[in-house]
Structures are given as structure tokens and as C-alpha cells.
Amino acid sequence: MTVGFLDRLAARSAAVGSVLCLGLDPDPAGLPAGFRPDIGGVEAFCRVLVGAAAPSAAAIKPNLAFFEAFGPEGIAALERIRAALPSDLPFIADVKRGDIGTTAARQAAALFDRLGADAVTVNPYLGAEAIGPLLDRADRFAYVLCRTSNPGAGELQDLVVAGDPATDAPAERLFERVARRATGWGPGGTVGLVVGATAPAEMARIRAVAPGLAFLVPGVGAQGGDVEPVLEHGPATAGPAAAGIGRGLLVNVSRGISGAASDGAGRSPADDPGEAIARAAAGWARRLPVLP
């Protein structure tokens, strides 16, 4: 019997008691003292980061761009990091993919079959058929960009689109239409939404439109998003996602954890970087508990 991503996520959330997602965005210019600003230093730091923070995390989300920038050596390093992860730790490839069907099928093969990702982030701009191959595997998952956390998100995402009599959709903002459409995509249990913590009012609106979809929430910590609205509106309120421990919610923290290894000027703190990272991850895990 195929075990779906949401079931694996719920099991891991229950095991660690948190909905914390560990973001892996290793900027070579920001590595602590003692780590070279090359792929060797990036890999070494990622191993320290993962080793220290993973015990507190319900999932891990590497941003592939930080590895792809180093070419084949960067991808090889990511593959080694992925191979060393605990088997029960869900691995989300932050890639924001989506293209015509044949291309998306090869993206699915690369990310799911070769890299071993349990879930990916996808871009809905080309429509449902362009991300279909990334949604149709019962044991994998795709988080659809809905209302993102970046400062310019509203430029397109807040545009008002006309009502659609064919689907009874009212006139609404584009991010709401994406959420509404996403509720009907995939075979069921393979689709969630990326919703930034920097837009709490929009998150509440999205939850009303899509009560049963799991949320991946970036933007807390360094980007300024608050935890409290996320814990209020982030958990699913209907469907299989709501039935699992954690209710389908993942809250990504990157710099708030990795930055504990240095003082912001590239210098390591007085104590061991791994210990500082572990304390930061445990602190975020306490702030992001699984909710009843």
C-alpha cells in the first residue's frame, strides 16, 4: 500500500512535536568562520547544520539554486547531503518548477526519481496541465505557489480576476483563484500551497477558500512574518490533511537557524557552531508546536 506524503509528514511531526521545516539556503558569502566560500565549505556547513537541526525538524527544504550555482559539483554535494538524511525526514525540493507536459515529466523524473525528493514547489502560472506530472504520483507531493512571502508578491498575485460562471468562482484576487483551482488538482492528497507568513490577512482568506490543503509557510523570522497568525490560519481545517498530526502545516525557517552559527559578520560564536544551531532549531520547534 502506498504511503502518501501527508501521512509521512504527520508521522514525523508527531515524532518531533513540531511543524518546523528546516530551510537549507547556504549562501557561500555568509558561511561562518572556518568554512570556505566554495562548494566544499557549503557542503561541510550543510552537514553541520543538518546534523544539529534535523532532530527538531518535521521536514527539510533545500533551495536547489544554492547548489545549482556550483554546477555539477553542487548537485553532487546536494545528492550526498540528501543520501545522509534520516529516512523518516521528508525532503522538499524548493525548485518552483512547471512547464509544458513533456518538460514537466522530465522535471518529475529528475526531482523524484534521481534526487529522491518527497515533495517539490511548483509554479502554477502555466496552468494545471503544466504541473500535472508533478502532482500525479500518490506517494509524492507538490506545493503550489499561491501567495508568496517576497515584498513584490502583490504585483501580480493581488490582481483581481473576473468571476467564472463555469465554476461559480466570484471575482477575486489571483492568489485566491489559484487556491480555489488547486483544490481540484491532482488525484487527491498530493497538492498543497505555499503561503507566506508576511501576508497574514491573505493567509486567512486562502484558508477559507482551501480548507483542506496543506500549507508550506515561508517568511517567519528574518523576513518579518509573525508566528501567531500562522498557527491560527495555517493548519488545515478539513479533509485528510486536517486529520493528521500537525494538520498539514509546515513553517520554514532558514536564516533564523543557520545564522546561529555566526554573529552576522562571518565570525563563529564562542561555542561550537553545531551546538548554537541545535539550540536555535530547538527554540523554533518550541515556537511551532503541533496543534490539537
N, C-alpha and C positions, 0 to 999 in steps of 0.2 A: 504494500500500500504506500502511495506517495505521501510523504510528509511535507506539507506546504511551508512556505517561508514564515507566515504568520504564526504557525504552531512552533516552529523553531525559535522564533523571536520571543514568543511568550515563555517558552521554557528557559531561555537564557535570562530574560528579565526577572523571572521568578528566582533563578539561581543567585543573581547578584542583588536583587531587591531594588533595582533602579531601571530607569528608561534612558540612561546616559548612553550616547553614541560618541565614541572617540573619533574625532576627525584627525586625519593624517595629511597635513599640508606642509611638508618640510621645505621651507624656503632656505636655500643654502646661505643666503646673506644673513639669516637670523639664527644660525646654529650657535649653541653655547660654545664657550672656550673649550678647546680640546678636540673639536670636531671640524675637520677640514671642509671648506665650502665646495666640495665636489661630490660625485655620486658615492664615493667610499664613505665620506663623512655623513652624508644624508642617510645611507643605509645603516651605518653604525648608530646614529642618533635614533632612527626609527626603531631599531631593535631595543634600545634602552627605553624609549617611550612606550612601545607596545608591552614590553615585559613588565614595566611598572604600572601602567594604567589599565591594561586589559582586564585584570581581576575585578575592576569596578565597573566595567562596561558591558552593556547589553548588546552592542554591535560596534563595528569599526567601519569608518568610511574614508578610505584614501581618495584624494583627488588626483586622478591619473596625470593631469597636466604637470604636476610637480615631479613626476617620474619620466614622462614622455619627453620633457625638455632635455634630458640627458641622452636621448636616443636609445638604441638597443640596450646599452648598459643600464639605463634607468628602468626599462621594462624588466630586465633580468633581475635587478635588485628587488623590484616590487614582487615578482614571482617568488623569490626566495623568502621575502617577508610573509607573503601570503601562505606559503607552504609551512611556515613555522607557527602559524596561529593555532590556538586551541580549536579543536574540531567543532565545538559547540558554539563558537563565536561567529555570528552572522557577519558576512563580508559584503559591504555595499560599495560598488564601484561608482564613484561620482564622475560621470562622463558626459551627461546631458546629451545623449545620442538621439537619433531619429532621422530617417531618410527614406527614400523610396524603398519599396518592399524588398527587392533583391539585396540592396545595400544593408538594410536593417537586419536581414537574415544573417549576413556575414558578421555584422556587429554582435549579434547574439552569439554566434559561434565563437568569436574572439573572446567575449567577456564571460560567457557562461561556461563554455567548454574548455577553452585554453587557460584563461586566468582563474577560473573557478569561482566567479562572483555568485553570491546568493541573490543579490539584487543590484539594480542599476538605477541611475537617474536618467530620465528621458525628457526630450523637448517635444511638446505637442503641436508646435506651430505648423507642421506639415499635415496634421490630421491623424485620425486613428489608424488608417491603413499603413502609415509610415512607421508606426511603432508596434504594429501588430506582432511581428516576430519576437519582440522583446517582452510581450505580455502573455504569450500563449502557452508557456510552459508551466504546468501545475506546481512544480517544485521550485520555481524562481519567482522574482517579483520585480516590479518597476514602479518607481516613484516619479510621477508626472509633475513637472514644474507648473506651479499654479500661481502662487503669489510669493515671489522671491524676496530675499532679505536685503538686496543691494539698494543703494539710495535712488537709483534711476528706475526701479521696478515699475513704478506707476506710469511711466511714459507710454507704454503700450498696454500693460496689464489692467490699468484703471479705465481704459476707453470703454464707453458704453456701446453695447451691440444691440441691434434691434431684436424684438421678440420673434420667436419662431413658432408659428401656429402648428406646424407639423409635430412638434414635440411639446407643445404647451409651455415652452420656456418664455418667461417675461423678458422685457428689456432689462438688461443688467450689465454689470461690468464684465470685461473679458475674463478676468480670473474666476468669476462666478460661473460663467458659461463653461470654462474648462472643467471646473469641478463637477458641474452638472453632467457634462458629457462623459467624464471619466467614470461616473458611477455605473455606466453601462458598457464599459470597455473590458476586453479580456474574457476569459472563461469563468471568472469569479474567483476572488481571493488572491489575485496576482497584481492588483493595482492599488497604489496609494498616491498621496500628494505631497509635494514639497511646499511648505507654507512657512514663511519667515516669521520669527518672533518679533521682528521690528515692526510688524503691522498687526497688532492685536485685534483691532476692530475688524479688519478684513478676515482674520482667522476665525472670529466668531461667525461672520457671515458664511464663510466656507463650510464651517462645521454644520450650520443649519441646512445648507444645500446638500452636503455629502456626509450624513451622519454615520455611515458605515465604513468610510475609507480611513485607512491608517495614515498618520501624518509623520513625515520626517521634517523636523523643525530646526533649521539653522538660525543663527543670528543672536543667540544669547551671549552674554559675556562681552567680548571685545567689540562686537557690532552694536551693543547697546540694548538688545532686547531683554525684557523682564521675564523672569521665570513664572510668576504667579498667573498671568493670563494664559500662558502656555499650558500649565497644569489644569486650568479651568476649561479651556476650549480644545485643547489638543487631543485628549482621549476620545476614541470612537464611542458613539452612544447607541449603535445598532449593529446588527449583523455579527459575523464570526470575529471580526477584529475586536468588538466590544466584549466578547465572551472570554478572551484570553487575558492572562496576567499582563499588565501594562496597557491593555486596551489599544494596542496597535500604535502607541506613541513612541517616537524616538526623538531625543533632543540632542543635537550635535554640539559638541564643544571641541574646538581645536586649539586656538592660541591660549585659552584660559587654562589649559592643561600643559601643553608643550612649553609655554612661556615660563612655567615654574622652574624650568631647568636653567634659566639665566635671569639676570636683573634687567633685561631690556636693552642692554648695551653690549650684548655678546659675551658677558662675563658670567661664569657659573657661580651659583650661590656658594656659601661657605660649606654646606653639607653636600652629600652625594646627590648628583642630579636625579638619579633614579628615585631616591627617597623623596625629594621635593616633588617630583612628578606624581608619585604614588599618593602623597598627601593631597595634592590638588585634585586628582581624579576621585579620591575617596570623598573629598569635600563636595564636589559637584554631584557625585552619586547620591549623597545625602540630601542635597537640594532638589534632586529629581527622582523621588521615590516612586515606586509603582503605587497606583491608587486603587482603592476598592471600587 
